[in-house]
Amino acid sequence: MNFVLKPLAITMALAAAFPSAVFAQSITDSSAQNVVVTAGRQVQLAKDVLADNVIITSEQIAKAGSESLVDLLQQQRGIEISRNGGAGTTSSVLMRGGSNAQNVVLIDGVRYSSSTVGGASWETIPLSQIDHIEIVYGPLSSLYGADAMGGVIQIFTKKGNGPAAMTASFGAGSYGLRKMQAGVAGSSGNEFNYALNVGHENNIGFSATNPNAGIYSYNPDHDGYKLDSASGSFNWQLAPGYEAGVKFMQSRLNAQFDAGSAYDDHTIEQLQTIAAYGKVKISDIWTTNLQVAQSNTLGYTDASYGQSQIDTHQNLFSLQNDIRLGKDVLQVIAESRQEKVRGSTAALNQNRTTNSVAASYLWKQDAHLASVSVRNDNSSVYGSTTTGSLAYGYRLTADWRVNASYGSSFRAPTFNELYYPGYGITANQPEKAKNAEVGIYYEQGSSQLSAVYYQNKATNLLVSTNVCPVQQATHPYGCAYNVDKATMSGVTLGANTHLGDLALRGSLDFQNPVDDTTGKRLARRAKQHASFAAEYTLAQAKFGLETQFSGNRFDNVANTRTLSGYGLMNLYSTYSLSKDLSAVARWNNVLNKDYALAYGYNTPASNVYVGFNYGFK
């Protein structure tokens, strides 16, 4: 524990070293102009958003080098990850102590998730296709419906604007890593914008498991992957006030994993999202947005224990009306989501339709900010669920603001929890949660500070239990049943600033994610985790340091198997060779720390990456 607390104390001291005098300096920075779309389903200045949020910029993504999307997310406040091996293996993102299934993931506004296990398959989302990312913390079910208990992560792909321009990148690194990307983007006058991007990466990898995994999982072979991807965005300005477009993302992951044999155990996962949308300005105050989309998660497994196919197909329809009343905005939303699962397990081949209506109001008056929203989701399987949210913010000064909010949320039972043979129960109901939080925020120039306390109390949680409502013979290994409750509370601190040519960023989370039914800590959640980063600019070069810290975690719900705390250090550098060409180098896990994100599964040792980026701004 001392190993973890010392780096945490350093991070706290560095965050505390950002005094008010430092924040008073006026530094021009693009972050001051950042806008957030996800928090209110509309464009808002980040400083006006009442929900805690983080923006990962395109520059941060360009410097990521060999890292995956989950590695990048792990560096953000309020987020922990779990992964069964290296990049390409099954990954989970845990926000504010919640589970992977308690987040909503959007790709350009299109929901992406598995209806069988819940949550996104993060390993299939290619970093090379992403322009920027918005992370919004807290319950957002009143705007996005089921599963938005811990927050919403929205991924934005690249878009075109201005003269035609090409981008390209390639690089190589440890474990046989090779990454390539190419794209073109631009516009034709003011009527047509376009972007098309393709990517490929492959990795020989390392063994996903170690002997702790047991004889039924451990295999010392290398577990690599291949990931091919493409994305596109096409937008037409048909006439003043009339806009239409099409956007898509697709990827195919072929990844190896260990199943305790010499067999080439591997899985092929495909991500597919496509959307057609239109925007009509009905009047000076009224704008209507329509989107019709499809999202597919396709999974094929070929292992020593057999072959299986599980596919999730989602058809999504959204109609949103934004009515501006002075500085205020009224939203009226209607949505429909049709889920269909098809695969080799016949009992899971089911359908579900959820029809939703929602309304929200955003109010601004002098130093006051407020929002209220309510939504009803009516499912063909589990019935009607209503959620709401109320938030208020007050500007103490031009730079300081305090927020308070209260909201309810829910998670829909997955198809596994409803229908899987010997495990699912068709009568299972949604998980429910009520979240209250208060926060204080500071923003001046390029400098920001935030401190947020939250308490999210969840009931009706679906867990594996032997207390089944039907004959035990039907469920010999237990069942999924609504018998649990939990409290996820904590304090999350964030800070960033510029001191001349030195940029600093830090975050610190103290949390207490507890299973109230058993009194045990929720599995794979630390009581404290933190990150700190520093970047120094010298002429055409930038030199960066990243650190990540985590306290110990328990790998199982009984809290009998411990994952030790860890601290990691990464170094990176970028150098502008010309106006459009730059080189990037990374050294991850500099100290070669041996740590675990899941018991019995390996993580990367010290590794390096060198690459070149062309055309990235």
DANOR-V335863 format. One record per residue. N is the residue number from 1. D_CENTER is the distance of its C-alpha to the mean C-alpha in Angstrom with 1 decimal. Layout:
# DANOR-V335863
N,D_CENTER ; N,D_CENTER
This chain:
# DANOR-V335863
1,28.1 ; 2,30.1 ; 3,28.3 ; 4,25.0 ; 5,26.6 ; 6,28.4 ; 7,25.4 ; 8,23.8 ; 9,27.1 ; 10,27.0 ; 11,23.6 ; 12,25.0 ; 13,28.1 ; 14,26.5 ; 15,24.5 ; 16,27.8 ; 17,29.5 ; 18,28.0 ; 19,31.0 ; 20,31.6 ; 21,34.0 ; 22,31.4 ; 23,29.2 ; 24,32.3 ; 25,32.5 ; 26,31.9 ; 27,29.6 ; 28,28.6 ; 29,24.9 ; 30,22.6 ; 31,20.1 ; 32,22.8 ; 33,22.5 ; 34,18.7 ; 35,17.9 ; 36,15.0 ; 37,14.9 ; 38,12.2 ; 39,13.7 ; 40,17.0 ; 41,16.7 ; 42,19.0 ; 43,19.5 ; 44,19.9 ; 45,20.7 ; 46,18.1 ; 47,21.1 ; 48,21.8 ; 49,18.4 ; 50,19.1 ; 51,15.6 ; 52,14.2 ; 53,11.7 ; 54,10.8 ; 55,11.2 ; 56,10.7 ; 57,13.9 ; 58,15.5 ; 59,17.8 ; 60,15.3 ; 61,13.9 ; 62,17.7 ; 63,18.5 ; 64,15.9 ; 65,18.6 ; 66,18.3 ; 67,14.9 ; 68,12.1 ; 69,8.5 ; 70,7.8 ; 71,10.8 ; 72,9.7 ; 73,6.7 ; 74,9.5 ; 75,11.6 ; 76,10.0 ; 77,11.8 ; 78,10.9 ; 79,8.6 ; 80,10.4 ; 81,10.1 ; 82,12.8 ; 83,14.2 ; 84,17.6 ; 85,19.0 ; 86,18.0 ; 87,15.8 ; 88,16.1 ; 89,16.4 ; 90,14.5 ; 91,11.3 ; 92,9.4 ; 93,6.6 ; 94,8.6 ; 95,8.3 ; 96,11.9 ; 97,13.6 ; 98,12.3 ; 99,11.8 ; 100,9.2 ; 101,11.2 ; 102,10.9 ; 103,7.6 ; 104,7.9 ; 105,6.1 ; 106,8.6 ; 107,10.2 ; 108,13.0 ; 109,13.3 ; 110,13.5 ; 111,11.9 ; 112,10.9 ; 113,11.5 ; 114,14.5 ; 115,17.2 ; 116,18.9 ; 117,16.5 ; 118,13.7 ; 119,10.0 ; 120,8.6 ; 121,10.6 ; 122,8.2 ; 123,11.6 ; 124,12.7 ; 125,10.4 ; 126,12.7 ; 127,12.0 ; 128,15.5 ; 129,14.8 ; 130,12.3 ; 131,14.1 ; 132,11.6 ; 133,8.2 ; 134,8.3 ; 135,6.6 ; 136,9.1 ; 137,10.2 ; 138,12.8 ; 139,14.2 ; 140,13.9 ; 141,15.8 ; 142,18.7 ; 143,17.0 ; 144,14.7 ; 145,16.5 ; 146,15.8 ; 147,12.9 ; 148,11.5 ; 149,12.9 ; 150,10.4 ; 151,8.5 ; 152,6.9 ; 153,4.1 ; 154,6.9 ; 155,7.9 ; 156,11.6 ; 157,14.1 ; 158,17.3 ; 159,20.1 ; 160,23.8 ; 161,26.2 ; 162,29.6 ; 163,31.8 ; 164,30.6 ; 165,28.9 ; 166,27.7 ; 167,25.0 ; 168,25.1 ; 169,23.9 ; 170,25.0 ; 171,25.0 ; 172,25.9 ; 173,25.2 ; 174,25.9 ; 175,25.8 ; 176,27.0 ; 177,23.8 ; 178,24.4 ; 179,22.1 ; 180,23.3 ; 181,22.1 ; 182,24.2 ; 183,23.9 ; 184,26.1 ; 185,25.4 ; 186,27.8 ; 187,29.8 ; 188,33.2 ; 189,34.8 ; 190,32.9 ; 191,32.7 ; 192,30.3 ; 193,27.1 ; 194,25.7 ; 195,23.2 ; 196,23.1 ; 197,21.2 ; 198,21.6 ; 199,20.5 ; 200,21.6 ; 201,20.9 ; 202,22.6 ; 203,23.2 ; 204,26.0 ; 205,23.9 ; 206,25.3 ; 207,26.0 ; 208,22.9 ; 209,25.2 ; 210,27.9 ; 211,30.9 ; 212,29.2 ; 213,27.4 ; 214,30.9 ; 215,33.2 ; 216,31.3 ; 217,28.2 ; 218,29.4 ; 219,30.4 ; 220,30.9 ; 221,30.3 ; 222,27.7 ; 223,24.5 ; 224,23.4 ; 225,21.5 ; 226,21.8 ; 227,19.1 ; 228,20.4 ; 229,18.6 ; 230,19.5 ; 231,18.4 ; 232,20.7 ; 233,21.2 ; 234,24.7 ; 235,25.7 ; 236,29.3 ; 237,31.0 ; 238,33.6 ; 239,35.5 ; 240,35.1 ; 241,32.5 ; 242,31.6 ; 243,28.6 ; 244,27.3 ; 245,24.8 ; 246,23.1 ; 247,19.8 ; 248,18.4 ; 249,16.3 ; 250,17.5 ; 251,17.2 ; 252,19.3 ; 253,18.7 ; 254,21.8 ; 255,21.0 ; 256,23.5 ; 257,23.2 ; 258,25.9 ; 259,27.9 ; 260,30.9 ; 261,33.1 ; 262,34.3 ; 263,32.9 ; 264,30.3 ; 265,27.5 ; 266,24.8 ; 267,22.3 ; 268,21.7 ; 269,18.4 ; 270,18.1 ; 271,15.4 ; 272,17.2 ; 273,16.3 ; 274,19.1 ; 275,20.0 ; 276,23.2 ; 277,23.4 ; 278,26.1 ; 279,26.7 ; 280,30.1 ; 281,31.6 ; 282,34.1 ; 283,35.5 ; 284,35.1 ; 285,33.0 ; 286,31.4 ; 287,28.7 ; 288,27.5 ; 289,24.4 ; 290,24.5 ; 291,22.0 ; 292,22.7 ; 293,20.1 ; 294,19.6 ; 295,16.7 ; 296,17.8 ; 297,16.6 ; 298,19.6 ; 299,20.3 ; 300,23.6 ; 301,24.6 ; 302,27.9 ; 303,28.8 ; 304,32.1 ; 305,31.8 ; 306,31.6 ; 307,29.7 ; 308,27.3 ; 309,25.4 ; 310,22.7 ; 311,21.4 ; 312,19.4 ; 313,20.5 ; 314,19.3 ; 315,21.4 ; 316,20.0 ; 317,22.2 ; 318,21.6 ; 319,24.3 ; 320,23.6 ; 321,26.5 ; 322,26.2 ; 323,29.5 ; 324,30.2 ; 325,32.8 ; 326,33.6 ; 327,30.7 ; 328,29.2 ; 329,27.0 ; 330,27.4 ; 331,25.0 ; 332,26.1 ; 333,23.7 ; 334,24.5 ; 335,22.2 ; 336,22.8 ; 337,20.7 ; 338,22.7 ; 339,21.3 ; 340,23.5 ; 341,23.3 ; 342,25.9 ; 343,26.7 ; 344,29.2 ; 345,28.9 ; 346,31.1 ; 347,30.2 ; 348,26.6 ; 349,27.8 ; 350,27.2 ; 351,26.2 ; 352,24.6 ; 353,24.7 ; 354,23.1 ; 355,24.7 ; 356,23.4 ; 357,24.9 ; 358,23.5 ; 359,24.9 ; 360,23.8 ; 361,25.9 ; 362,25.0 ; 363,28.0 ; 364,29.0 ; 365,32.4 ; 366,33.5 ; 367,31.6 ; 368,30.0 ; 369,26.6 ; 370,25.7 ; 371,23.8 ; 372,24.4 ; 373,22.8 ; 374,23.7 ; 375,22.7 ; 376,24.4 ; 377,22.9 ; 378,25.8 ; 379,25.1 ; 380,27.8 ; 381,27.1 ; 382,26.3 ; 383,27.8 ; 384,27.0 ; 385,24.4 ; 386,24.5 ; 387,22.0 ; 388,22.4 ; 389,21.4 ; 390,23.6 ; 391,22.8 ; 392,25.3 ; 393,25.3 ; 394,28.5 ; 395,29.1 ; 396,31.4 ; 397,32.1 ; 398,30.8 ; 399,28.4 ; 400,27.6 ; 401,25.9 ; 402,25.5 ; 403,23.2 ; 404,23.5 ; 405,21.8 ; 406,22.1 ; 407,20.2 ; 408,20.2 ; 409,17.6 ; 410,17.8 ; 411,16.4 ; 412,18.5 ; 413,20.2 ; 414,19.2 ; 415,22.0 ; 416,22.5 ; 417,23.0 ; 418,25.4 ; 419,27.3 ; 420,26.9 ; 421,30.6 ; 422,31.6 ; 423,28.3 ; 424,27.1 ; 425,29.0 ; 426,29.3 ; 427,29.9 ; 428,26.6 ; 429,25.1 ; 430,21.7 ; 431,20.3 ; 432,20.8 ; 433,19.6 ; 434,21.0 ; 435,19.3 ; 436,21.4 ; 437,20.5 ; 438,22.4 ; 439,21.5 ; 440,23.4 ; 441,22.3 ; 442,24.4 ; 443,24.1 ; 444,27.0 ; 445,26.9 ; 446,24.2 ; 447,23.9 ; 448,21.6 ; 449,21.7 ; 450,19.9 ; 451,20.6 ; 452,19.2 ; 453,20.5 ; 454,19.0 ; 455,20.3 ; 456,18.7 ; 457,21.3 ; 458,20.6 ; 459,23.4 ; 460,24.3 ; 461,21.6 ; 462,21.9 ; 463,22.9 ; 464,25.2 ; 465,28.7 ; 466,32.3 ; 467,33.2 ; 468,33.2 ; 469,34.9 ; 470,36.8 ; 471,39.1 ; 472,37.7 ; 473,39.2 ; 474,36.6 ; 475,33.8 ; 476,35.3 ; 477,32.0 ; 478,30.8 ; 479,28.6 ; 480,25.5 ; 481,26.8 ; 482,25.9 ; 483,27.6 ; 484,25.1 ; 485,24.0 ; 486,21.8 ; 487,21.3 ; 488,18.2 ; 489,19.5 ; 490,19.2 ; 491,19.5 ; 492,17.0 ; 493,18.7 ; 494,17.7 ; 495,20.1 ; 496,20.7 ; 497,23.9 ; 498,26.3 ; 499,29.7 ; 500,31.5 ; 501,30.1 ; 502,27.9 ; 503,24.3 ; 504,22.8 ; 505,19.4 ; 506,18.9 ; 507,17.0 ; 508,18.2 ; 509,17.1 ; 510,19.8 ; 511,18.9 ; 512,20.9 ; 513,19.0 ; 514,22.2 ; 515,23.3 ; 516,26.1 ; 517,28.0 ; 518,28.6 ; 519,28.0 ; 520,25.9 ; 521,22.6 ; 522,19.6 ; 523,19.1 ; 524,17.1 ; 525,16.5 ; 526,18.3 ; 527,20.3 ; 528,19.5 ; 529,17.2 ; 530,17.3 ; 531,16.9 ; 532,19.4 ; 533,19.9 ; 534,23.0 ; 535,24.0 ; 536,27.6 ; 537,29.0 ; 538,32.4 ; 539,33.9 ; 540,31.9 ; 541,30.0 ; 542,26.9 ; 543,26.6 ; 544,23.5 ; 545,22.9 ; 546,19.6 ; 547,19.8 ; 548,17.6 ; 549,19.2 ; 550,18.7 ; 551,21.4 ; 552,22.5 ; 553,20.8 ; 554,22.4 ; 555,21.6 ; 556,23.2 ; 557,23.7 ; 558,27.3 ; 559,26.3 ; 560,28.9 ; 561,27.0 ; 562,25.6 ; 563,23.1 ; 564,24.4 ; 565,22.8 ; 566,22.2 ; 567,22.0 ; 568,21.0 ; 569,22.2 ; 570,21.3 ; 571,23.6 ; 572,23.2 ; 573,25.5 ; 574,25.7 ; 575,29.0 ; 576,30.1 ; 577,32.8 ; 578,33.5 ; 579,32.2 ; 580,29.8 ; 581,29.6 ; 582,27.8 ; 583,27.4 ; 584,24.6 ; 585,25.1 ; 586,22.9 ; 587,24.1 ; 588,21.4 ; 589,22.5 ; 590,25.7 ; 591,27.3 ; 592,26.7 ; 593,25.4 ; 594,25.4 ; 595,22.6 ; 596,20.7 ; 597,17.2 ; 598,19.0 ; 599,22.8 ; 600,24.8 ; 601,22.1 ; 602,22.5 ; 603,20.3 ; 604,21.3 ; 605,24.4 ; 606,25.3 ; 607,24.5 ; 608,25.0 ; 609,24.0 ; 610,26.0 ; 611,25.3 ; 612,26.4 ; 613,24.7 ; 614,26.9 ; 615,26.4 ; 616,23.2 ; 617,23.8
